[in-house]
Structures are given as C-alpha cells and as structure tokens.
Amino acid sequence: MEKLKQRWGVKSNWSILAILLVFSINGSFATLVAKPITAYLGISPETTSAWVYWPLRILLIFPIYQATLPIVGWFFGQFKFFWAFEKKFLSRLGLGFLFKKEA
C-alpha cells in the first residue's frame, strides 16, 4: 500500500481505494456504453465475424474509457489524479498536443 501511495503521490488509504474503484467501475462502464453503440452501428456478434467484431468493440471501448475516466474519478474526489493520469497517458501515445497551451 505504501508503494502505491508513493508512486501515485497520494497520502491516504482511502485515496488508493478510490483510485482502484474508479479504474474498475470505469472499465465496466465503458464496456456497457460500447454495447449499444456497436448495436446502433449495426455491428453485433450475430452479423459480424468474431474476428472483426471484438477488435472493433475493443477499439471503441478504448476512447470511451479514456474520456470517462476523469469524470468517474470526479465522483470519487480524485479528478486531479485522473486528469494528470490522462494527460500523461495520452502524451505517451503522441497526443500530448491536445493539452499544450498556446502562447
């Protein structure tokens, strides 16, 4: 627990628990949201090969997860942590320009 506190820069056990809860809840939420979106697009396991359906679904879940992570984090009082997490993660993907301030 102490290693996580140090690594994530948090001070309390509640913060660690909240962060872990946010990761898990947001993962479930993103998969739930992706299901009706794929259905709306006419992509389902019945009409599409599993080799196509699952990669498309996973590609859809990824941006939903990233977009909703700070929002779910806010509900648990961890917005600051998850906003910093998102900026760092997206910067590593080469999307850091989204957060750069213009002079």
Phi, psi and omega in degrees: 000320182295324179296319178295318178302314181293314182296318183270353178070036177246161187252335187243158175294327177301318180298318178298313179298316180298317180296315178296322176296318180297315178302315183287316179297317181294324176298315177295318180298316182297322178290325177293319181290325183292330184298308179292333178292316178295324178295318179299322179282358179079021180254116179217162179297335181283330184255348185231143177301143178301330179292339178259316185301307186293318175298321177296318180296317179295319176296330177283321180297321184305306180291329176297315180300313182295321182289326184267348182302311178294329180292312178296322177299324179299320179299334180258011178073024184238027183301315182302315179298312185285332175293316177296321179299314180298314181299317180294315182296312182291329175296322178293334177275001180088014180252021181298337180298340180293338185250001181282136176273138178276147182284000000 
